[in-house]
C-alpha cells in the first residue's frame, strides 16, 4: 500500500510507546512507595448519623476526593453522643468522639497530636453539637497542637454576653473560620468584632445535576398532570410546614391540579424525644382542611438520586423555616442545584441567594401571603423558566466541585507543610457529545445542557467533533466512534460546493443559511481539511481506503487543495496544513507536499513581516486559535524538512506562551479585547476566555513536547488542562463532570453555563491529549 514506507516509523513509534508505558508503570510504583500524604481531619457528624451536617461532611469529603489526587488524605473524626451512638465502618472514619464524654475529648486530642502525618483539623461547628459538655470541647481545642479551622454553620445575631464570649473564644483558637454566606461574615465582623482577614466565605455546596424531562419524572412518580410544589428534609416544628398546608385551600381555588409533596421523615433526635408527634400534627391539619387529595407525604430518608428527581419534577420549592436566624439551609441548596424556582421565608441564606430573581420571599408564618405569591407564580410560565435558569447559574458557581477547590486552597494556605494541589483528571465521558449529535451532525448550541436544535449545525463544529472521535478511536478502537465519524464526515462532504470550497452554516432543516454570505469562511474551510485529513489517517485500519466514503474524502481534499493558493487567513492556512500533513501520511503525494510548502511559506512571510525583537508573531495582534499557527509550521517542517519552518514554529510559540502563561495558570487571549502589539497583556480585562483556545494550546504543547521533550511543555499542558477543572481566575469548573459537557466560556464574574458543541469537543480534545495508546 501507499503507506508502506511509514512502517519503519510506526515500528519506532511502537517501541517508544512501550518504553514510555514502562516508565509510567515505574513512576506509579514509586508513587505507591512515597511518603504518606498529609492528613486533614474533619471533626463532624457523619453517616450513618442522619443530620444535615453529616450529609454536608460526606459531600465535602467526596468532592475533595473526586477533585484532587496525591494532594492530601481527608479523614473523619465522627461525632456521637450517649443518646445517639453509631457503628462507623467506613475506612475514612479514623476517630470517633463522644461529645458527652470528657475522657473521649482528651483521648481524641492525644490521638490527633501524636499523629505525625496529620497536618490540619477542621471543625464543622453547630452550637447544639457540643452544648452538653462545652467546657470539655474548649479544653479539647486548646489541647490541639495542629492548625485549626472552624466552619460556622450558624452565626447568630444579637448574641447575649455568654454567646458572644463563646464565639470570640472559638475564633481566637482557630487560625481561620469559614462561613457560607456574606451575611454571616458581616455578623462576625460587625457584631463579634472578628478580623475580616480571618474569615473565609465558602458557599454551601450544590450538586451538579443532569437535568431530566419534568414530564417523564412526573409520570415516573405518579404525579403526571399535577402542578407540584414540594419541601423536603427532616421534619420538625422549626420547618413550619403547616404554613403551606394552611395556604393550600386558597391555592386550590386557582390551581385545582396542585399537589404538595412533603419529602422526609421526623428528625431522628426529635423522634427519640417525642416520636412522630409533629408528623401526626401535620396529618391532622390535612384532615381538618379536607385537602388529602392535594398532599402527599414521602415519609422516609430519601437517597440523593431520588431526592434530586423529586426536586426536578417540582414546579416550585417551598421553604417555610420560621427561624429568622437560620444562617444556611442544606435543603435550600439542594433545590438550587435542581434549578427549582423557590418561594421562601427570608432567612439570610434565602435573601442572599434569591436576590437576583431566582425565587420569591414571603413573611414568616404568613400563609395568606404564601398563597397569593404562589398563585401568581404558578400562572407565569415565563417567570418560572427565568427563575430556573437563574437558579442553575447560582448552583454552578456553588457546586461541590467549586466548594472543594475553595477548601483545598484554604487547606494549602493554612497547613505548615507545603502541598501541591494536583487535580484529578475525570474519566472520558462522551455522553454530551452523543446527546448533541443527530443523524445529520452535531448541533451547534445547548441551552444549559439541553441541545438546541433551533441553533442548527456548523461545518466548524462537525469538523472538530470528527477530530475528537478519531483521536478517541486511535486509543480505544471503539466501533461507536466509527459510526459518529461517518455522520460528521458526511456532513462535511455535503458542505463542499462545486468550486471545491465549503459553506459553514446549516439550519435544522439541513438548508444552508444566509449567514454563509455574511462571514469570511476561510477558517472554516481550513478546519474541514484538518478534520478530513485526520480521519483519513486515523480510520484507515477500520475503513478500507477503497470504500466510497474514503474515496470521497480523498476526492474532496484534492479538489479543495487546488483552491488553497487563494487563501490568506493564517488560521485557515494553519488548519489546512495540519489536515494535509495527516492526509499525506497515507498518500505520500509530492504535489500535496508542495501545497503544504506553499501554505507554510505564506505563514513565514507573515511572520517575517510582523516579527520584531519584542513581538515574535505573524500578525500585529493576538486573536483566537493562535497556537495552531505555530503548531502547523511543525507539521510543515515534518513534511518538507525546511528548517526555517521549525525555527519559526518554536520562536513564535514560545512568544505566545509568554503572553498567556504565568507560573501556575493559563489565561488565553480574551475574545472581548484581542491583544494588540505594544499593549501589556496584564492590562486586559478579565473574561472572554474560550475553551477552544485552551484546547488548541494543549494540542500544540503536545506536539512541541514531542520535538522538545525537556523544555517544560508537558508541565504547561497540565497547567492548561487544569483551567477546565478550576485553575482559572474565578476558581470555578468549566468542565461539567455530571453531563460530560463543557461550559461555553469564562467571563469576568461568571461561567457561561451553556454547554455547546464547540466547548464540549474542546474539552474532550484536551482530555484526549493526555491519553496514550497502551502497547501490549
Phi, psi and omega in degrees: 000168185292343182261014183296331181292348180268002184299315181300318179298319181293323178296316178300317179298318180298315179296321179297317181294322177299315180297320180293319179296320177297321178296318178298318180295322178297318178297318180300318179295319179297322178297321182294337179266359184292169179299151179302148178290154175297131180270142171237127185255123174263117178264112188190167166292156187205147178304144017278002175298135183258099174199165185298320182289326176299315178296317179301312183295320176300314180294320181295312179299316179300319180294317179295318179294324181284334188271328187231154175222150179053033181245314179198170180239110181276119178245160184242133164254102187279138179267136171217176181221174179298325183271349183222068176281155180217158177258106183264109182258353184289141182292336181285344178275095184270339181220151176230123182250123174271111186286355176262001189237113182296327179292327178296318177303314183294316181296316181294321178300318179296319180296318180296313184293331183274352180275103185294339180272349182276121188255335189202145178240129176243123180262121171275106193257126166225135190304321183294337183292329187242008189289336183289334179213065186296327181298316179293326178298314179293322177297320177301312181297317182291336181281340184290137178258002179263155174301143183238134169242134177247124177262110179277115175276342177221134171232114187269136174280165176048055182288151170283177186299319183293317180294316180300319179296317180300312181296317181296323178293319178298315180296321181296325180287325186280148171285327181210151173235145177243148173226170187251353180222157175297324181295323177293320177297318178298319178298315180299319181288309192272334181260322184255356176070030182278136177300125181301334179291345180268355186253134175237126178267119174231111184299152174302132182296148174237151183274134170287132187235132171277109193287130183253160181294126185299318183294324177295319179293321179296321178294318181301321184260018173060040176231021180298138181087003179248145166275120189254126166248148186217161167215157179208169179125176176295135185273140176188164184305330180296337180288335178052045181294338177298337178300318178287318180301318180289341178275341188301319180305321178289325179291321182298327180301325182258339182225083184290350179263014184290147172218128179257114178267123176250102189256115178139163180247174179300139179304132184306319180295317179294320180297322179297326183273319191232000185070214184264031187300321181290319176301317180295324177298316179294319180295328177293321177298316179302317180294314182295324181274355180056051183237026185297334178284354185242005181227137176227123175268128171252086194273075178195165171280109190274127176297154188306310182303319179292320179300315181296329176291316178301319182289323179291329179279349182285139175278337177201141175257130183248123182242116191243018181313136181258011179265105182293347182261004180292109187292320186207154179227124176295322180297320177301318181295325177297318180297319177299320180306323186269006181065031184275125173304141190235137171240118192219153167290157190276055171292158183307318180301316181293316180301321183286313186288325187267006186293340181258017173098018178283350181184190182233156178248150171219163186288151179306128174069009186265089183295323180297314180294320177301314181298316181298313183291321180291321177301315180292319182296316183291344176276341189255089183297323180295319180293319178300317179294320178298317178298319180300311183296320179293322178295322180295322177296319178297316184293328179296315181296330183253021182300159179298328175301315180289326175297321178296318179299316181296317179294317181298321177297318178296315180301314183295330178286325189264345180282147177291318181281134176289133176234146176261116179285116181248114181288139178273126180287126178295154173295149178298133183222113183259013185302314185288323176301317180293322179295329180282344188265126173254185177292345181273313184172198180265130182290146188291307190237165171231150166263106194056249180248015179260116181306136183253093183299332179300335181284346177076206187228158172225151173301317181308308185292321179291328176295311180295323178296322179297315178301320182298309183290331175294317178298320180290323180297322179301330182273320193249339187055034181283122181297336176299327179296324179296317180296317177295318181301319180297321178298312183290321179298313181297324177298313182297315181299323180289342179278348179283135181260178184295340179272006179090347183264171187244149167261158190251319192257127182228132182275181185294343179265010179068030177252141175292140184262167180293343180299336180296333180273350186258347188236142174290121188259011183302314183296322178297320177298316179299319180293326178299317181290322175305313184292314182295320177296320178297315180297320182299321182273334186272330189255008185295336177283334185265328182236122182303136182298342181269000178292155178304324181298313181288326176295324177293320176300313181300314180297317182299314181294316181294322179296317179294321187303330179295339184259353186297334182300335181275355182278143179233344179296125182299326181286322176299315178299318183296312180295322179295320178301314180300313181296317181292327176299310181295319178303320186279348172295338176264314187279327181050051186259127182299319180299320179295321177299320178296322179293319175300315181298317180296317179294319180294324177298323177299319179293317180295325176297319176299317181297313182294332179286324187254344185287136174223181184304319184252013180213090184263072184214170187275346184220167177276021180199161172249126182242245182246163175056031187296320186300330183298330182295310180294316182300320184297328179290334172297316179294322178297320177296318179297328182281323191247343186066019176280112185296333179298323179298317181293319180298312181292324178304308183289318182298315181289322182293317178297324175297313179301314181300325180294340181267341187240352181246139160258189183297324187229020181203160174242144174221096184289164183299132183285140176281359176276326180209098178305154181275114182271149178304132179090357180255135179290123182297336182289343181275352182293146178295151175288158177098173179074021178270130186250139178305326183298325180288326175294318180298313179299323180295316179296318177304311182293318180302321180296318180293318180290326178294327178295325181272330182230075191288352185244024184246014173084010179295327179295323178294322178292329174302314180298314180300315181296317181295326180294345173302320179294329188267356175130355179273073179218181189291339176270349186054046179229150180290143173256322175280138178257104184291344180285319184261337189084005177265176179228136180293153193282348179176162177252113180262184184296319186234000182203167174259135175286111191285343180299143186240074182281180186288322181301311182291322182293314179290332177297315177297313183298319176299319179295316181294320180295334181298342182261358179270144176235138178293124180286132178255121184259000000 
